[in-house]
């Protein structure tokens, strides 16, 4: 199949590379000339494990290409995927649909023959109808069908998620379009991956509902962690105890500083706005959004308390800035709330992140970026772990203690055992496990 991917960001690039690896002929189109030039040189605009090798392989085999020119690619396409950003709109929290609408208008100008237009971006309910109306207005004679195909990729594991998905959701209401989508996803039949066919609006809501449910699950265990600290329980054992119940499951039950990233914050907010406009407010999700925002802000106070309550003139070491490990994504990362709050308390912050520095330098000011964890910890009155990168899980505790001014660690990801840290001579604070 001949596929065009409009947008070469996280979703577009990963999806395009994986489709090419399935054997399809894929062109990723993006208006950013510099991004396309770098991709043609083999330079990835994002960090995702395995992506550079996958792209290089399929470019070499001439199944994957990159371009700023949309016309020729769309004319030859069997399917055109819209994979542009839908950030939260300033002022009201709705998803900004301007990029999706602009892509639909441009696609409409160049459609020849029957073409399937696929919304891969995360979009509010009814967007498929809007895209269809835009194309009808611009190109009344065009033969096309609009399909909803939301993505469910975890950053850091996106290639595995794409090739071995829990499910593929296809909101399709045209038999010709269904045949095209069946052919595109035919390689997944070998893995017996479930493919769920729904109406377009149902498909659009599935994506928002899934992210909102996972965000609520994270927020729930964070509230349990706070209760554990008061009553003397261990949140990790609580999470395991309830997660072994197959009705609940153990995923997304890891207490921490609050959820962040490119999806949960904006999607939960967008869903609450959609529900409010529909006259059916989603009070659980609204509360989730509010609790999560408050939690990220409160983490700086937790770090200050561990250091004696006053951070003026003290050095704070921060390990991890991205919202999760194995990505360079800083969007809505807890560090964007925590680090400025620490600076506002008078702390001197020295931070290290294995992949996030380039992005973080544009977003965090007044701090020192370091080349490694021990450099960041040198002379620190307290060390805070904000992201659970693997290399932070096996720090040399003897070296770390000798490096720091005070052996105080605040582990916002619970990657160490309190007993282990106490034995090593640290004053250790985790989440939902008290102080050792």
N, C-alpha and C positions, 0 to 999 in steps of 0.2 A: 504494500500500500504506500501511496505517496502522502506524506504527512507534513504539515507546516505547523510549527509551534510559534505563536506570536508571544514574545517575551522570553528572554533568556536568563531570567532570575532563577531562584531556587527551584520552583516547581517546573518551569519550562525547560531548564537545562537538564535536570535529572530525568524528567519524563522523556525528553527528546533523546537523550543518550540511551535510555533503556529501550525505548521503542526501536531505535536503530539496532540495538543489540538483539532484538527479536527478529531482525531481518528486514525491517521496513526502511524506506528511503525517507529520511527526515531532514528538513531544513529549519533551523532555529533562526527566527528573525527578530531583530531588536533595533530600536532607533538609536541606541547609544553606540556611535561609531567606534569609540575607544574600546568598549567592551567586546564588540565583534572582532576588532583587530587583535585584541589579546587572545580571544578564543581561537582565532585562526593561527596564532602562534603557540597554542597549547597552554596558555596561562588561564587558570580558572579564576572567575570573579568571586567565588565562594570557596570555603573549605568544607569539603564533605569527603570522608574516607572512601577511597577507591574511585572517585569521580574522574580524576585526571587520567587514570589508566583506561577507564571505560571510554571516555571521549577520544583519547588518542587511538585506541583500537578501531573504533568505528569510523573515525575520520580517515585513517589509513586504508580501510576497506571500502571507502567511498560511499558509506551509507549515511553519514552525518556531515552536514555542512552548516556554515553560519553566514548570515547576510544581513545587510541593512535594507535590501530591496525586497519589497513585499509582492509587487505585481506579478512577476513571472512565477514565483513560487505558488501563489494562490491559484493562478490560472491552471496549473498542472496538478493541483492537490485533489485527493479524494476526501481528505478531512483536514480541517483547520482548527487547531486548538487555541483557545484564548487563555493565556497563562500570565496575565499581567497582574500587577498589585492592586489590592483593594484595601488600602489603609483606612484607619478610622478618620472620619471627616472631622476637621477642627470645629469645635463649637457644639456639636450635637451627638457625636459618637456613632452616627450612621456610617456604614461602609461607603467609602468614596468610589463611586462607580464611573467616574469620568474616563479612566483608562480603558475599562471594558467597553463603554459606549464608543469611544474613539476607535478602538480596534474593530468593532463591528462595522462602523461606517467605512473604514478603509478596506476591510475584507469585501464588503458589498460591491465595491467599485470593480473588483477584478474576478468575481466568480464566473466561471464558464463551465457548463455542464452541471450535473447534480453534484453538490458538495455538502458534506456534513460539517456544521459549525459546532464545535464542542466547547462548552464552558468548563475549563479546568480550574479557573480561579475560584476562590471561595466567595460566594455571592449570596445576597439575600433572596428569599423566596420571591419568585416572579421575574427574576432577571432574564431567564430564558425567553419569556414573553417579550420583554423589552428589546432584547437582541434581535428577536425575530421581527418585531415591528420596525426597528431601525433598518434592517436589511431590506425589508419590503418597501420602505419609503425610498431608500437610495437606489435600489435595483428591483423595480416592480416585476420584471420578467424573469428574475433569477430562479433557478431550481436549487432548492436547498432544504435542509432540515436542521433544527437546533436541538442539541443534546446536552444534558447535564451529566458531567462525569467528575465529581469532586475527588480531590486527592486526600490521601490519609498517610502522608509520609512523615516519619519522625526524623528530624534533623539529627545527623550522626549515624543513622541507620536507613537512609532513604533508599538506597539501591536495593537492599534486601527487602524493604517494605514494598517496593514497586514490583519486584520480580516474584516475591512470595507473599502476596497480600492476604490479609484476613478476609477481605472481600473486595470486589469491584462493584461500584454502584453506577448504574446507567439509567438516567432519566430520559427515556426515548419514547416518542409517540408517533414514529413513522417507520414502517416496515423496511423501507430501503435503508434508512439510517441504521436500523438495528442490524441489518446484514453487514454494513460497513464496520460497525463497532465490533461485531462478532469476529470479523476477520482481523481487525487490529489486535484484539485481545486473544486470538486463537492460541498463541504460544502458552498462555496461562492454563489452557485446558489440560496440558500435560501435567501440571502441578495440582490439578483438580481444585483450583482456586474458585471459591464461590462467586458467581456473578449474579447480582441482584438487579432485576429490571423493575423500574418503577415509573410513575409519572414524573415529569420534569420538576414540578414544585415539590413533590415528596423527596426527590433526590437532593434538591437544594437544601431542604430543611434537615435532612439526615446529617449533612456535614456540620451544620451549626449545633444540632442537638448532641452529636457525638462529642464535640469539643467542650460544650457546656457541661455535659455530664462528667467528663474527665476533670474539668476544672473544679466542679463541686466535690469530686472525690478527693482531690488534693486539699481543698479547703477544709473538708471534713476532718481529715487526719491531722491537719495543722491545729484545728481546734481541740482535738483529742490530745495532741501533744501538750498544749497549754494546760489542760486539765491534769494530765499525767504529772506535770511538774508540781502541781499543788498537792495532789493526793499521794505522791510517792510511787507512781507506776512507771513502767517503761513503754514508751510509745512504739518502739520497734517490736516488742513482744505482743503488744495490742494489735498492731498491724498484721503480724503473722497469724495471730489467733483468729482474727476475723477474715483475713485473706484466704485462709485454707477452706473457708466456706465457698463452695463453687458458685453460689449465687452472687458472691461479692467479688472474689478474685483478688490476687495480691498486687496487681499492677496499679500504679498511681496511688499507692498508699505509703509514700515516703515523705515523712515530715520534713519541712525545710523552711526557707525564708519567704515562700510564696511563689506562685507560678509566674512565668514571663514568656518571652519568645514572640514569634511572628504570628501565632494563631490564637492561643487562648485569650489574651487580653482583648484583642480587637473583635474576636468572634463572639465572645460572651457579651461584650458591650453592644455589638450590632444586633444580636438576637434580642436583647432586652428592648432596644429601640423599636425593632420590628413588632414585637409583641405588644408594646405600649400603643403603637399606632393602630394595631389590629383590635385594640380594646380588650386584650387578654394578657395583662402583665404577668411576667414570669418572676414571681417574688423570690423563689429559691435562687435563681440566677442573679437577680439584682443584689441579693444579700451576699452571694459569693463574690461578686465584683467588689463590693464595698469592703468586705472582710480582707480580701487579698490586698487591696490597696493599703489598708491600715497596717497589715502585717509587715509588708516590706519596709514601711517607714519605721516600725517599732524595732526592727533588727539592729539599727544603729544604737539605740538605747541599751539593748542587751549587751552589745560589745563594750559600750562605755561602762556599764555596771560591772563587767568582769574585770575592767582595768581600774576599779576603785571609784567610778562615778564621774571622774573629771578627766577629760582628754586634753586639756590645754597644755600645749608644749610636748605632748607625748607622741611617740611614733607608733602607728598602727600598721601592721603588715596585713595585706589582703591577698589571699590566694584564690584566683579565679574571678573572672569578670563577666564572661559570657553566661547566658541564661541556663545553659546546660553544657556538659562536656561534648567533645568531638564536633564542635562547630565554632565558627567565628562570629556567630550571630549575637548582636548586642540588643536586639529589639526588645524593649520592655524588660530587660534583665533586672533582677533585684539589685544588682550593684549600682544601677543608675539612681536608685533611691538611697541606698545605704552609704555609698562613698561620699556623695555631696553632704549628707547629714554628718558624717564623721568630720569632714573638713570644716563644716559649720560649727562643730563643737570645739574647734581649735586643734584638732589632731593633724599631725604630719603623716600623710598616707603614702606608703610605698607598696605598689601592687605588681603582681605577676600573673599573666595568663598565657598558656602555651600557644594559643592561636588568635586571641581576641584583641591584642594590643593595637593593631592598625585601626580597627573600628573604634576601639575605646578611646584612642587619642583624640578623635573628633567629638566625643561625647562627654568626656570627663576632664575637667581642668583642675589645676591646683594640686595635682598629685605627681609622684615620681614613678615612672614605669621601670621595672627591673627585668633582668635577664634570667632570673631563676628564683626558686622559693627561698633559698638561704640568703641570697642578696636582699630580698624583700624583708626577711626576718631579722637581719642584722641590726641589733640595738633596739628592737621593738619592745614596747611595753605589753602588747597583746597582739596575737595573730588570729585572724579570722579567715575561716575557709568558707568561701561563698559558692564555689562550683566544684563538683566532685570529679575532677579530672583524675585519671588513673595514676598519674605520677605523684599526686598528693596523698595517695593511699599508703605509700610505703616510705614516708620521709624518715630519715635517720634522726630518731628522736634525741639521741645523745648529742649529735651535732646541732640540732635545732635548739636544744636547751642552752648549749654553750654559746650560741650565736645571739640569743635574745637577751634583752636587758632584764625582763621578767618572764618566767616560764608560764605564761597564761595563754590558753588557746580557746577560742570560741568556734566550735565546729557546727556550722549551720546546716551541714549535710549528714551528720552522724556517721562519718566514715571511720571513726576510731572508737574503740571500746573505752568507757570511762575507767575501768580497772587498769587497763594497759597504760593509759595516760597518767593515772595517779602513781603507778609503780615507777614510771619514768620521771617523776618529780614535777609534773605539770598540774597547775590548777586548770581544770578542764570543764567547759560548759558545752553541752550538746543541746539538742532540741527534744524536749519531752523526756529527758532522762536525768534532769537535775544537774548538780555540780559535783565533780570528783576532786 
